[in-house]
Amino acid sequence: TADNELYAKMPTEEEKRSFREKYGLAENEPALLYVGRFSAEKGPKELLKALSLVKDPPKLIMIGKGPEKEWCENFAKEKNLPVIFAGYVANEELYHYYNAIPIVVIPSVDMPELKEAWSLTVNECMNQGCVVVATESVGAAAGGLVEDGRTGFIVPERDPEKMAAAIEKLLADKELRETFSKNARTKIASWDYDHMAEGFREAVALMEEKLRK
């Protein structure tokens, strides 16, 4: 669970204008956002491979740092992709990005030594009504927060064609994005700290019952 109050914060109109100017975004321009480490299990390479297959690719802002960033920078340059590498962004500033960029991609992949247990980026961005494209490896997809065809799309991992197709569908259909966005806001409203605590209590009670048996 993320701090819904923090991530649901609304920027002022001046802050929105300043953000758009900083990244060269037109008002209501559909763009993509990646938030996470540049490491193998997070799948940034897979996202860029997918973007290279998108017809008329939109701007992609990538937040984070890590060992695979140089490869991503070189690939984006080689393929002439409209990618902006924003570097590190503090958690308390992320709501500006989620507010301005309607589609967030979580391209995680399973690794022998590591798996994306959840991805709190999903919780964070849905507070701003972001539509999520996530792979099946993302815990928030398996756990039901991302609902395929309702709050976003779930695609197979390491399948750039399917990811590109999901992105293109969202880019082409503003009404669909708006429907998914509304559903996302509704869905995340109940994924708060109170419900998390209740879930822990239920889990402990179930374990105690099993131990008694």
Phi, psi and omega in degrees: 000137177257170178282093184301323181297319180294311187280347176270359181301139183259128176292156174286166179298324178293319178296321178296315180297316180297320180295314180299319179295319181302319185253008178065037181261129173287156180300131181065017176289124178288123180226175181244153180225138172237131178231114180163174177291150173273075181223161191305314185292338179279343173073029180298327178297319181296322178296316181292324175298318178294317181300325180293345179263350181283131176290131182050063186300140178279173175293141176238121174259124181247121181255133176133181177211166180154178189295337183263005183295318181299317178300316181296318178298316180294319180295316179299320179292316181299320183269001180056047181270144180279069183253134176246121179266106188272353180072207181282137174230128181295147181307320184287354177254352186295332183299333176298319181289315180296326180290324186271337188243115192282341185238123179247130182251129178243093190266028188304152178228152176285135174240154181305324184258356187202146178221147178288097186298325180211295187087089180293346175305325179299310179301314184300307188289331181293339175295337177259010179078021178291146175266133187252133167251114185232152175276166179295345181280350182280125182302324181293339175280312178296328182276357172098357179287316172273119179252118182298124180080009179228309176248358181167202178233143175249127184235159177296149176289155178054037179231080185299329179296314180293321178295317179299320180295320178295317179297314180298321180297318180290321180296325186277345189232092181297321180297320178296316178301317181294323177294313178298321181298315178298317179297323181296316179298319179295316183296314187288340183301330181264358179263069184242183184295325179297315179291327177296315179298320179296322178298319177297318180297319179294320180295318179295317179298320179294320179294318178299320179297318179295321180294325179294329180282000000 
